[in-house]
Amino acid sequence: MSHALIVIDMQVDFCPGGRLAVAGGDQIVAAINAMMPDAGAVILTQDWHPADHASFADNHAGAAPFSVTQMPYGPQVLWPAHCVIGTPGAQFHPDLDVDRADLILRKGFRAGIDSYSAFFENDRTTATGLAGALRDRGITDLTFVGLALDFCVAWSAMDAARLGFRARVAEAACRAIDLDGSLAAARDAMTRAGVTMA
């Protein structure tokens, strides 16, 4: 039971037709479902933002989506409003086998700070509790899949490696936003952090 499959943000708003759609995001659902039976644990993360979230361009007068602003914790991309608590877009993709999950971790619910990683808010210090939950269960090996490869998947995998887990990203079961070269940068950063790219 030392291995977990960590499924990052497979939600309606990140799939084609959603508020922050990742190209081909819906194409990986079947591959993710197929990986679940072989995992000792299946953990789903869920972006879960209040409507007044500080990372939404709509909440900054005159700000364009995908522009960058400075927050107390550093640079922050201003996103289109997405995965707002209780909206259809915040729900998991309807074809995702959510019944296989034994833990669902919601992140990004604090209005003042974004949360890409499954382990920490973007201040890099406020923990989500996932590391403790994994350690309590004796889980040491993590495979990351989902959306988006160059943001939430990458940040989660790098944090896992930093925290001492064996971290692997199954690229065939991920899709990327690739904003201004972010995919190449994320691949390089993950490799340097000790994440295995499979």
trRosetta pair geometry for C-beta under 8 A, 3 or more apart (Angstrom, degrees):
i j d omega theta_ij theta_ji phi_ij phi_ji
1 40 4.0 148 -144 -170 50 134
1 41 6.8 66 -172 -34 88 94
1 137 6.9 -99 137 160 119 97
1 138 6.4 71 91 82 100 110
1 139 7.0 -77 138 -82 76 79
2 40 6.4 99 34 12 27 163
2 138 6.1 -74 -101 134 74 87
2 139 5.8 147 -162 -130 42 43
2 140 4.8 -14 -177 28 107 94
2 141 5.6 65 127 15 90 98
3 39 6.0 -123 117 -146 97 65
3 40 4.7 120 60 9 68 108
3 41 7.5 -179 101 26 46 76
3 139 6.9 166 -59 -147 3 90
3 140 7.8 -41 -76 60 49 65
3 141 4.4 -30 -104 79 77 109
3 142 7.5 171 -156 -80 59 29
3 143 7.1 25 -176 -7 102 101
4 39 6.1 59 -151 -177 31 113
4 40 6.3 -69 -74 67 55 87
4 41 4.1 -27 -110 70 94 101
4 42 7.2 176 -162 -80 77 21
4 43 5.7 22 174 -1 125 111
4 134 6.5 -104 4 -124 152 106
4 139 4.8 26 -23 -163 114 144
4 141 7.3 158 22 87 62 58
4 142 5.4 -14 67 -111 91 73
4 143 7.4 -164 96 29 46 70
5 32 7.9 143 165 -162 131 78
5 35 5.6 146 -121 126 149 112
5 36 6.2 -126 58 -105 156 53
5 39 3.7 -81 -11 -93 107 157
5 41 7.3 -168 28 91 64 53
5 42 5.1 -10 64 -113 103 70
5 43 7.2 174 86 28 53 68
5 143 5.3 -26 -112 69 64 102
5 145 6.8 -9 -172 14 96 113
6 43 5.1 -17 -113 70 67 106
6 45 7.1 29 179 -19 91 105
6 118 6.2 -128 -175 12 132 173
6 142 5.5 14 -10 -170 121 107
6 143 6.9 173 22 80 75 45
6 144 5.0 -25 71 -103 106 68
6 145 7.4 155 81 26 55 64
6 146 7.8 -86 121 2 67 128
6 156 6.6 -157 130 150 142 139
6 160 7.9 -161 8 -71 160 146
7 10 5.6 -35 162 -9 109 121
7 32 5.8 85 -120 -167 118 130
7 42 6.8 16 -8 -173 115 88
7 43 6.9 178 24 88 74 49
7 44 4.8 -24 70 -107 108 68
7 45 7.1 -168 90 19 55 70
7 96 7.5 140 161 -157 151 128
7 101 7.5 -96 36 -93 127 113
7 145 5.7 -21 -112 73 64 94
7 146 5.0 120 -174 -62 56 124
8 45 5.2 -1 -127 45 55 120
8 118 6.6 -112 -105 -53 96 117
8 144 6.3 24 -22 -167 119 95
8 145 6.9 -176 18 88 84 39
8 146 3.4 176 56 77 71 139
8 147 6.3 -155 103 50 90 42
8 152 5.0 169 174 119 129 111
8 153 4.9 -173 45 -82 157 73
8 156 5.9 -161 -92 10 133 156
9 14 5.7 80 141 -15 104 160
9 45 5.7 -31 -46 94 66 96
9 46 6.8 131 -107 -118 57 27
9 47 5.1 40 -123 -21 112 101
9 83 7.6 -59 -149 -84 105 153
9 146 5.6 123 49 157 65 127
9 147 5.0 -100 92 74 99 85
9 148 7.6 -46 80 -17 132 56
9 152 5.3 53 1 86 138 162
10 14 7.3 -114 -137 68 25 126
10 15 7.9 43 -171 -53 61 112
10 25 7.9 168 -137 172 66 98
10 28 7.9 -124 -116 88 114 103
10 29 6.7 122 -168 -103 131 83
10 32 6.6 -143 -83 71 154 174
10 44 7.1 -78 32 -145 102 105
10 92 5.8 35 94 -151 86 86
10 93 5.1 -70 153 6 92 110
10 96 5.0 127 116 -87 134 148
10 146 5.2 -105 -54 -131 86 101
10 147 6.3 122 -91 13 51 105
11 14 5.2 81 64 14 79 103
11 15 7.3 -154 98 -9 39 94
11 18 7.4 114 115 -133 78 157
11 46 6.5 106 -70 -140 124 73
11 47 6.1 -108 11 37 154 98
11 83 5.7 51 119 -100 160 109
11 89 6.9 65 150 160 107 59
11 90 6.1 -36 -163 -162 136 30
11 91 6.5 143 -149 83 85 30
11 92 5.9 -73 -101 -105 60 37
11 93 6.7 -160 -127 -37 11 69
11 147 7.7 -121 30 62 72 129
12 15 5.9 -67 -150 35 33 109
12 17 7.7 -55 178 91 84 99
12 18 5.2 159 138 -95 59 117
12 88 6.0 -53 78 142 162 75
12 89 4.8 -130 88 -136 105 42
12 90 7.3 -14 40 26 100 16
12 91 5.4 33 -9 64 120 80
12 92 7.5 85 -30 122 78 10
12 93 6.2 148 -74 -90 58 53
12 94 7.8 46 -83 -26 104 79
13 18 3.7 151 -152 -177 27 121
13 19 4.4 -22 -150 34 105 91
13 20 5.5 38 150 32 97 82
13 21 7.5 -120 166 -67 45 58
13 47 7.7 -91 61 73 125 129
13 82 4.3 148 156 -162 144 95
13 83 5.0 -133 40 -52 145 69
13 87 8.0 55 -56 99 122 117
13 89 3.5 62 -63 177 101 107
13 90 6.7 11 -10 -69 122 41
14 18 5.7 -28 6 84 17 157
14 20 5.9 -19 -97 88 60 88
14 21 6.6 123 -177 -122 26 34
14 22 5.2 7 176 1 84 105
14 25 5.3 -167 131 -157 79 158
14 47 7.7 113 -40 17 121 136
14 82 7.4 85 -61 176 69 137
14 83 7.6 12 -34 -54 93 114
14 147 4.4 140 151 118 142 151
14 148 6.8 -150 -158 -53 123 88
15 18 5.2 93 54 -14 56 125
15 21 6.2 -26 112 -131 20 85
15 22 7.1 -34 -93 45 33 79
15 25 4.2 -142 -109 96 59 119
15 26 4.4 76 -157 -59 119 89
15 93 5.6 92 -38 -97 151 112
15 147 7.8 -134 -65 -43 66 165
16 21 5.1 75 -105 -159 33 134
16 23 7.3 53 -77 -126 96 39
16 24 7.7 56 -42 -46 111 17
16 25 6.4 175 -22 41 68 96
16 26 5.7 -72 21 -3 97 118
17 21 6.4 114 31 -89 30 135
18 21 4.6 141 54 -76 81 80
18 25 7.8 -50 23 66 129 151
18 82 7.0 65 155 -139 104 109
18 89 5.5 123 -147 -140 95 102
19 80 5.3 -153 164 118 91 117
19 81 6.2 -65 174 90 148 61
19 82 4.2 -172 89 -100 119 83
19 83 7.7 -141 54 -19 124 55
19 89 5.4 26 -2 -150 111 158
20 79 5.9 2 -102 -178 140 116
20 80 5.4 178 -76 61 87 102
20 82 4.0 -37 -4 -78 118 156
20 83 7.8 -51 28 -13 122 92
21 25 6.4 -142 -167 11 68 134
22 25 4.0 99 71 -66 93 116
22 147 5.0 -173 21 -145 155 120
22 148 4.9 -180 -99 -100 142 106
22 175 4.8 136 139 106 119 114
22 176 7.0 -170 -160 106 117 11
22 177 5.7 -84 -113 -77 93 67
23 175 6.5 -149 78 176 58 129
24 27 4.5 -38 -172 17 82 127
24 28 7.3 75 142 -26 88 91
24 175 4.8 -179 87 -117 95 143
25 28 6.9 -62 -170 21 36 104
25 93 8.0 -168 134 -76 97 136
25 147 5.3 24 -136 -89 110 141
25 148 7.8 -62 -100 -95 111 82
25 175 5.0 -131 -89 56 56 144
26 29 6.0 -21 -170 -15 55 116
26 93 6.3 161 -119 -139 79 139
26 95 7.7 82 -163 35 92 128
27 175 7.2 97 50 -61 99 133
28 31 5.2 -60 -162 44 63 114
28 32 5.8 65 141 -26 85 103
28 145 7.0 -169 159 175 129 108
28 146 7.5 178 106 -106 139 29
28 147 7.9 162 49 -52 137 90
28 172 7.6 157 -124 138 103 55
28 173 4.9 123 -168 -156 115 53
28 174 6.6 97 -121 -53 165 11
28 175 6.1 -152 -19 -25 132 99
29 32 5.8 -59 -150 36 30 110
29 33 6.3 31 155 -19 66 106
29 93 5.4 -118 -97 107 131 147
29 95 4.7 78 144 93 151 113
29 96 5.5 -108 -145 -75 105 70
30 33 5.7 -52 -147 36 32 112
30 34 6.3 33 153 -22 64 107
30 95 7.4 -33 -63 143 68 131
31 34 5.7 -55 -150 34 31 114
31 35 6.8 31 152 -22 63 105
31 145 7.6 -153 110 -158 101 143
31 172 6.2 -132 -171 124 159 95
31 173 4.4 -148 114 -100 121 95
32 35 5.8 -58 -155 30 33 111
32 36 7.1 50 149 -42 63 95
32 96 6.9 -19 92 -127 131 90
32 145 5.2 172 -107 122 98 144
32 146 7.0 66 -102 -74 141 70
32 173 5.2 129 -71 -166 74 122
33 36 5.8 -39 -161 1 38 120
33 95 7.5 -82 -43 144 139 86
33 96 6.9 -165 -69 -143 98 46
33 97 4.5 102 -126 -4 100 118
33 100 7.7 139 -141 9 68 148
34 37 7.8 -48 -176 17 37 98
35 38 6.2 -72 -170 43 52 106
35 39 6.5 51 143 -34 81 111
35 143 7.3 -123 173 107 139 141
35 145 6.8 134 47 -22 157 157
35 170 7.1 171 -97 49 157 172
35 173 6.6 -25 -18 -82 143 167
36 39 5.8 -62 -151 24 37 114
36 42 5.1 15 -140 -91 94 143
36 97 6.0 -114 7 77 165 130
36 100 4.4 35 175 145 144 160
37 100 7.7 -88 -67 -136 55 138
39 42 5.3 106 87 -70 136 78
39 143 7.3 -123 -103 43 114 118
40 139 6.9 -176 86 -108 126 100
41 102 5.7 -89 -151 49 83 125
41 103 7.2 16 174 10 114 109
41 137 6.6 61 -58 131 153 154
41 139 6.0 -61 24 -89 136 142
42 100 4.9 23 49 129 163 94
42 101 4.8 -108 110 -106 102 51
42 102 6.1 108 54 9 72 80
42 103 7.9 175 95 35 50 71
43 101 6.6 92 -119 -151 20 95
43 102 7.3 -50 -78 62 63 71
43 103 4.6 -13 -118 71 87 104
43 104 7.6 171 -164 -87 60 28
43 105 6.4 20 177 -5 106 110
43 118 7.8 97 125 -171 125 146
43 130 7.4 106 172 -144 153 112
44 92 6.9 -17 -177 -98 148 133
44 96 7.7 102 -116 153 136 138
44 98 6.6 -22 -31 -128 164 81
44 101 4.6 -41 -8 -113 110 148
44 103 7.4 -179 31 95 63 55
44 104 4.9 -15 70 -114 101 75
44 105 7.2 178 90 25 48 69
45 104 7.7 147 -103 -165 20 57
45 105 5.0 -31 -108 73 71 96
45 106 7.6 141 -165 -97 61 22
45 107 5.9 -8 -169 6 109 118
45 118 4.8 -114 -77 -106 144 104
45 146 7.6 149 46 105 98 172
45 152 7.3 -159 95 168 142 129
45 156 7.4 -141 -16 -94 158 149
46 83 7.6 175 170 -162 70 126
46 90 7.1 69 176 175 104 85
46 92 7.0 -73 -104 -66 109 87
46 104 5.9 19 -9 180 122 101
46 105 7.0 167 21 83 76 44
46 106 4.9 -35 73 -103 100 70
46 107 7.3 147 72 20 48 71
47 82 7.0 11 118 115 143 97
47 83 3.8 43 103 129 107 169
47 90 7.0 -126 88 -135 77 81
47 106 7.9 51 168 -155 4 67
47 107 6.4 -44 -107 72 46 81
47 108 5.1 7 -153 33 71 145
47 115 7.9 170 -123 76 73 93
47 152 7.6 -96 -66 -88 109 155
48 83 6.4 -83 -75 152 26 107
48 85 5.6 55 -176 -88 78 85
48 90 6.4 81 -111 -161 60 126
48 106 3.9 4 1 -169 151 109
48 107 6.5 121 26 51 93 30
48 108 5.7 146 51 68 55 88
48 109 4.8 -14 101 -71 101 97
49 53 4.2 -34 -172 -48 114 152
49 55 7.4 -99 -125 51 141 109
49 56 7.4 133 155 -48 147 112
49 81 7.8 -154 98 -159 138 71
49 82 7.1 73 28 80 138 56
49 83 5.4 91 13 94 100 86
49 84 5.6 -59 81 -102 89 49
49 85 6.6 -142 76 -29 34 78
49 90 7.8 -152 32 -101 72 120
49 108 5.0 -44 -75 134 81 113
49 109 6.9 -149 -101 -99 29 42
50 53 5.5 144 65 -56 68 81
50 84 7.3 27 -178 -148 16 79
50 85 5.9 -8 -90 4 48 122
50 109 6.7 82 -27 -161 87 59
50 111 5.0 -43 55 -87 130 94
51 56 7.9 -31 179 2 43 165
51 81 7.1 18 -147 -151 65 131
51 84 5.2 42 -85 -146 70 127
51 85 7.7 -94 -34 35 71 87
52 56 7.9 -139 -173 36 19 130
52 59 6.0 114 -161 -114 54 138
52 111 5.3 6 92 -146 92 128
53 56 5.0 96 75 -14 88 105
53 59 6.8 -175 74 -1 45 154
53 81 7.6 137 45 -127 108 79
53 84 7.9 -146 -4 -106 120 79
53 108 7.0 17 -134 167 142 97
53 111 5.5 -135 -105 -142 49 60
53 114 7.5 83 172 -89 115 75
54 59 6.5 -114 -118 98 31 140
54 71 6.7 98 139 -115 133 126
54 76 7.4 -2 125 145 99 165
54 111 6.2 100 -22 152 87 65
54 112 5.2 52 -19 -139 139 36
54 113 6.9 19 46 -53 130 24
54 114 7.2 -116 77 -43 91 80
55 76 5.9 -119 -113 174 82 120
55 77 7.3 35 -162 83 99 62
55 78 6.5 -176 -178 -124 51 47
55 79 5.5 19 143 22 98 101
55 108 7.7 -61 23 -152 140 112
55 114 4.1 74 -64 -78 141 116
56 59 4.6 78 76 3 96 106
56 60 7.8 171 95 -2 56 85
56 78 6.9 36 145 -167 14 80
56 79 6.3 -54 -107 73 48 74
56 80 7.3 4 -145 163 79 19
56 81 4.5 33 -139 -87 129 73
56 82 7.9 176 -103 12 97 64
57 60 6.0 -73 -157 42 42 101
57 63 4.7 -144 -155 107 79 103
57 64 6.3 -43 -155 133 141 16
57 65 4.4 -119 -3 -81 158 58
57 66 7.7 -23 -61 2 139 43
57 67 6.9 100 -114 35 115 95
57 78 4.0 99 -81 146 77 112
57 79 6.6 -150 -18 73 90 21
57 80 6.4 -26 26 -85 114 39
57 81 7.8 -110 42 -37 72 67
58 80 7.7 59 -27 -150 101 49
58 81 5.3 -17 11 -41 134 112
60 63 3.6 27 94 -3 113 139
60 69 6.4 -147 -126 -48 166 159
60 78 6.0 -78 27 -125 138 145
63 67 5.6 -140 -170 58 85 131
63 69 6.7 -38 -124 -51 139 127
63 78 5.1 -49 150 131 132 172
64 67 4.6 95 65 -26 83 118
64 78 7.4 120 84 81 41 125
65 78 6.3 -129 -127 110 38 87
65 79 6.4 26 -150 -169 91 25
65 80 4.7 9 -122 -58 141 76
66 77 6.3 -17 -140 -168 42 104
66 78 7.0 -68 -1 71 12 70
66 79 7.4 55 -69 -106 53 46
66 179 6.4 -154 -147 -145 112 132
67 77 7.6 152 84 -151 28 58
67 78 5.3 -3 64 38 76 115
68 75 5.2 2 -180 -172 119 107
68 76 6.7 151 -157 75 68 37
68 77 5.6 -41 -98 -94 76 53
68 78 7.1 -171 -97 -2 22 82
69 75 7.5 152 82 -152 30 59
69 76 5.6 -27 66 64 78 92
69 78 5.8 55 -1 -46 108 112
70 74 7.3 -86 -148 175 69 22
70 75 6.1 -45 -101 -96 58 54
70 76 7.3 120 -136 16 12 87
71 74 6.4 -5 61 57 85 37
71 75 7.4 103 20 -153 82 6
71 76 4.4 48 -13 -18 120 131
71 113 7.3 135 159 -113 146 66
71 114 7.9 170 -3 6 169 97
71 122 7.7 56 75 102 144 130
72 123 7.8 -6 100 -102 91 108
73 76 7.7 71 70 -59 91 110
73 113 6.3 58 2 -129 146 108
73 121 7.8 -92 -126 126 173 99
73 122 5.5 123 113 111 141 88
73 123 4.0 -104 -120 -97 136 72
73 124 7.5 162 -170 5 114 81
74 122 7.2 -128 53 151 106 103
76 114 6.1 144 -141 5 113 131
76 122 7.1 91 -102 131 98 161
77 179 7.3 65 -125 110 151 163
79 82 6.1 -63 138 13 124 115
81 84 6.1 11 168 -52 103 117
82 89 6.3 -113 -158 142 64 135
83 87 7.6 179 -158 59 19 109
83 89 6.0 -114 -77 121 40 95
83 90 4.4 97 -156 -106 59 78
83 108 7.3 58 101 85 129 144
84 87 4.5 53 71 0 90 131
84 89 6.9 53 27 65 76 112
84 90 6.1 -115 62 -48 36 120
85 90 6.2 77 -106 -82 21 174
85 109 7.1 68 -70 -123 124 94
86 90 6.8 45 30 41 21 142
87 90 5.1 101 60 -2 76 101
87 91 8.0 -125 102 -16 50 82
88 91 5.8 -44 -164 9 45 117
91 94 7.7 32 124 -67 120 69
92 96 4.8 -97 161 58 115 135
92 98 5.3 130 67 -71 163 126
93 96 4.6 99 66 -21 89 105
97 100 4.7 40 124 -1 108 115
98 101 5.5 -37 -167 9 56 118
98 104 7.7 19 -160 -81 104 125
101 104 5.7 66 137 -63 143 83
103 133 6.6 121 -134 156 162 148
105 118 6.1 83 90 -158 144 94
105 128 6.2 67 -178 156 126 131
105 129 7.7 -169 -132 71 116 92
105 130 5.6 7 -111 -83 162 109
106 109 5.9 45 134 -37 110 125
107 115 4.1 -133 165 115 104 135
107 117 7.8 -141 -165 85 160 43
107 118 6.7 -132 -40 -120 151 45
107 121 7.7 -176 -165 -91 99 66
107 128 5.8 -36 -99 -112 106 136
108 114 6.1 -3 -122 -154 97 54
108 115 4.2 -142 -67 41 65 103
109 115 8.0 -19 9 16 54 142
110 113 5.1 5 95 45 117 92
110 115 7.5 96 35 -36 95 120
110 121 6.7 -16 41 -113 133 141
110 126 7.8 -26 10 132 159 161
113 121 4.9 41 129 176 129 129
113 122 5.8 -163 179 44 91 93
113 123 6.0 -38 -147 -27 143 101
113 126 7.1 89 103 34 158 147
114 121 7.3 139 89 -168 35 79
114 122 4.7 33 74 -13 80 139
115 120 7.5 -155 -142 116 86 40
115 121 4.6 -61 -96 -119 94 61
115 122 6.1 -129 -87 -25 37 80
115 128 7.3 106 -166 -76 135 117
116 122 6.2 72 5 -83 90 95
116 151 5.3 -116 -143 164 123 84
116 152 4.7 -144 -171 -97 73 62
116 155 4.1 75 113 34 115 158
116 156 7.5 -130 133 -39 75 77
117 120 4.9 19 76 48 134 70
117 121 7.8 -115 52 -53 95 6
117 122 7.7 145 12 -80 93 54
117 128 7.7 -155 108 -13 83 128
117 152 7.1 -178 -79 -150 26 61
117 155 4.0 -111 -71 132 84 106
117 156 4.9 153 -146 -80 65 56
117 158 7.8 -88 -106 61 120 86
117 159 4.7 76 -157 -13 140 148
118 128 6.4 -106 163 50 46 158
118 130 5.3 22 143 -14 92 172
118 152 7.5 82 -42 178 78 93
118 156 4.2 46 9 -124 97 119
118 159 7.4 -169 55 65 69 134
119 127 6.7 -41 168 -143 67 75
119 128 5.8 -146 -157 26 18 109
119 130 5.3 -103 -100 57 61 118
119 131 5.6 56 -138 -42 107 100
119 156 6.4 135 -5 -136 91 65
119 159 4.0 -166 46 132 138 142
119 160 6.7 178 -41 -63 140 62
119 163 6.6 -146 -152 -28 156 146
120 123 7.4 -117 163 66 105 61
120 124 5.4 46 138 -141 148 31
120 125 6.7 87 -155 13 123 11
120 126 6.3 120 -162 69 74 54
120 127 5.8 -44 -99 -102 72 47
120 128 6.6 -126 -72 -14 22 89
120 159 5.9 -168 10 -126 105 147
121 124 7.7 -87 82 -24 60 22
121 125 7.7 -32 57 58 93 52
121 126 4.0 6 22 67 120 114
121 128 7.4 138 -41 -59 67 84
123 126 5.5 62 54 1 116 99
127 130 7.9 -142 177 27 87 69
127 131 6.8 -72 -157 24 122 112
127 132 7.7 79 150 -12 138 108
129 132 5.5 -57 -164 42 60 113
129 133 6.0 63 142 -26 82 105
130 133 5.6 -58 -148 37 35 112
130 134 6.3 33 157 -19 69 105
131 134 5.9 -58 -151 36 30 109
131 135 6.3 25 155 -16 66 109
131 163 5.2 -113 -121 -174 133 156
131 165 7.9 -137 -127 -34 86 121
132 135 5.8 -56 -142 39 31 108
132 136 6.1 36 157 -25 66 106
133 136 5.8 -52 -147 32 28 114
133 137 6.8 11 157 -6 60 110
134 137 6.1 -73 -157 45 30 101
134 139 4.3 -88 -167 67 84 114
134 142 7.4 -25 -138 -73 150 118
134 165 7.0 -8 129 -92 152 134
135 138 7.5 45 -173 -71 35 24
135 139 7.4 -93 -69 49 24 72
139 142 7.2 74 150 -70 111 84
139 165 7.8 8 123 -128 82 118
140 165 6.2 -179 -172 -136 45 71
140 166 6.0 45 141 12 82 99
141 165 7.1 159 -100 -178 19 88
141 166 4.5 -21 -111 68 71 114
141 168 7.4 11 -176 3 88 112
142 157 7.7 -169 105 -119 116 68
142 160 5.2 -98 57 -162 147 152
142 165 5.1 28 1 152 117 135
142 166 6.8 160 23 81 67 57
142 167 5.3 -12 69 -110 104 64
142 168 7.0 175 92 29 54 71
143 168 4.9 -27 -108 76 71 103
143 169 7.6 144 -163 -101 60 20
143 170 5.7 33 -179 -23 109 109
143 198 7.8 -40 -136 33 104 141
144 153 5.3 139 149 -159 122 87
144 156 5.8 153 -123 96 140 116
144 157 4.7 -109 11 -74 156 102
144 160 7.5 -169 -49 5 123 150
144 167 6.8 13 -13 -168 115 91
144 168 7.0 176 18 87 76 47
144 169 4.9 -31 67 -105 102 71
144 170 7.2 -178 76 17 47 73
144 174 7.6 33 123 -74 84 127
145 153 7.4 -39 176 -122 9 125
145 169 7.7 143 -77 -158 46 61
145 170 5.2 -20 -82 58 97 107
145 173 3.8 -25 -140 114 122 117
145 174 5.8 -142 -152 -62 54 79
146 152 7.4 -56 106 95 113 113
146 153 5.8 172 70 -81 81 108
146 173 7.4 5 -36 136 40 88
146 174 6.2 -1 54 -110 29 77
147 152 6.9 40 112 51 49 120
147 153 7.1 -138 142 -35 3 110
147 174 7.1 160 -77 -154 43 68
147 175 5.9 -8 -102 58 89 87
148 151 4.8 45 66 31 100 100
148 152 6.1 93 35 25 59 89
148 153 6.6 -118 100 4 28 102
148 174 7.6 98 -171 -179 36 93
148 175 6.5 -60 -135 96 73 67
148 176 5.5 92 174 -137 96 38
148 177 4.6 32 172 -25 162 90
149 153 4.8 -39 -123 55 37 139
149 154 6.4 66 157 -41 51 93
149 169 7.3 99 -144 -179 93 135
149 171 6.9 49 -127 -133 140 73
149 174 4.0 97 -80 150 104 127
149 175 6.3 -154 -16 95 105 16
149 176 4.0 -59 50 -77 108 87
149 183 6.6 41 92 -127 113 90
149 186 6.6 141 131 106 78 148
150 153 7.6 28 -4 52 21 98
150 154 5.7 10 -151 -14 25 137
150 176 4.4 66 -13 -148 105 108
150 177 5.8 -111 54 41 116 82
150 178 6.2 125 -6 -72 155 47
150 179 7.4 -178 101 22 139 79
150 182 4.2 105 157 127 139 100
150 183 4.5 -89 -74 -90 133 54
150 185 7.4 73 -155 63 109 84
150 186 4.0 -168 -136 -6 68 151
151 154 6.4 89 21 34 3 103
151 155 6.5 -14 167 -8 46 111
151 177 6.4 26 -14 11 117 125
151 182 7.1 7 -59 158 79 140
151 186 7.5 -84 -49 -92 33 145
152 155 6.0 -54 -136 40 28 107
152 156 6.1 29 162 -20 63 111
153 156 5.9 -63 -151 38 25 110
153 157 6.2 20 158 -17 65 111
153 169 6.3 94 159 -132 114 119
153 174 5.4 36 -92 -131 176 132
154 157 5.9 -58 -144 38 28 107
154 158 6.2 23 161 -15 65 109
154 169 7.7 4 -92 -91 55 153
154 186 3.9 -87 -97 -163 160 115
154 189 6.7 67 179 78 122 116
154 190 5.5 -107 -142 -62 87 113
155 158 6.0 -57 -145 40 28 108
155 159 6.3 28 156 -18 63 108
156 159 5.9 -59 -149 38 28 109
156 160 6.4 32 152 -24 64 106
157 160 5.5 -51 -150 32 32 115
157 161 6.6 31 153 -17 64 103
157 167 4.7 138 -164 168 76 129
157 168 7.8 -115 -140 67 118 11
157 169 5.2 -28 -95 -61 159 107
157 190 5.7 19 99 -132 127 114
157 193 7.6 124 118 90 84 135
157 195 4.6 60 149 -122 116 144
158 161 5.8 -52 -150 36 34 110
158 162 6.3 35 151 -20 65 108
158 167 7.6 -172 -70 109 18 165
158 189 6.4 -26 -87 136 142 101
158 190 5.9 -114 -68 -107 93 64
158 193 4.3 -26 -133 158 88 176
158 195 6.2 -73 -81 -37 56 129
159 162 5.5 -56 -146 39 33 114
159 163 6.1 27 156 -15 67 110
160 163 5.9 -64 -147 41 27 106
160 165 4.3 -60 178 62 89 125
160 167 4.0 127 95 -85 120 126
160 195 7.7 82 68 -100 103 102
161 164 7.9 82 179 -43 29 12
161 165 6.7 -85 -79 66 31 72
161 166 8.0 35 -105 -136 70 21
161 167 4.4 -91 -57 23 83 132
161 193 4.8 121 77 143 145 98
161 194 4.5 159 -169 76 135 99
161 195 5.2 -108 -45 -65 139 75
162 193 6.7 -52 -52 -164 86 111
166 196 7.7 9 175 1 84 120
167 194 7.3 91 47 105 104 81
167 195 4.7 -52 103 -118 110 83
167 196 7.0 167 97 22 54 76
168 195 7.0 156 -100 -174 25 75
168 196 4.3 -23 -110 70 80 106
168 197 7.8 174 -159 -81 64 15
168 198 5.4 26 -180 -14 109 123
169 174 6.6 -9 177 -24 102 149
169 190 6.5 -20 -2 -176 141 154
169 195 5.9 37 -11 161 105 122
169 196 7.2 180 22 87 65 55
169 197 5.6 -18 62 -115 102 60
169 198 6.7 175 80 25 47 79
170 173 4.6 21 106 31 111 109
170 174 6.9 147 88 -18 60 97
170 198 5.3 -31 -102 76 58 110
171 174 5.5 -70 -146 39 40 111
171 197 6.1 33 -41 -172 118 90
171 198 6.7 -176 3 75 83 50
176 182 7.3 -176 179 94 114 96
176 183 4.4 71 156 -99 161 112
176 186 7.5 -176 -128 47 127 144
177 182 6.5 3 78 68 96 137
177 183 7.8 -171 64 -59 54 92
178 181 7.4 14 -168 -94 75 10
178 182 5.8 -173 -135 54 30 86
178 183 4.2 -22 -99 -22 87 118
179 182 4.7 27 54 -5 71 132
181 184 5.4 -47 -172 41 80 110
181 185 5.8 81 131 -23 87 106
182 185 5.5 -61 -145 44 35 113
182 186 5.9 37 158 -24 70 108
183 186 5.8 -55 -146 35 27 109
183 187 6.5 29 155 -19 63 104
184 187 5.8 -52 -148 34 31 112
184 188 6.4 29 155 -17 64 107
185 188 5.9 -58 -151 38 30 111
185 189 6.2 27 154 -18 66 110
186 189 5.7 -55 -142 39 31 110
186 190 6.1 33 158 -21 66 106
187 190 5.9 -56 -148 35 27 110
187 191 6.4 26 156 -18 63 107
187 197 6.7 35 -148 -92 88 152
188 191 5.9 -57 -151 35 29 110
188 192 6.4 24 155 -15 64 109
189 192 5.8 -58 -148 40 31 109
189 193 6.2 28 154 -19 65 111
190 193 5.6 -61 -147 39 30 111
190 195 4.0 -58 179 55 91 133
190 197 6.5 99 109 -65 127 103
191 195 6.7 -79 -75 59 28 80
191 197 6.5 -38 -79 -15 89 120
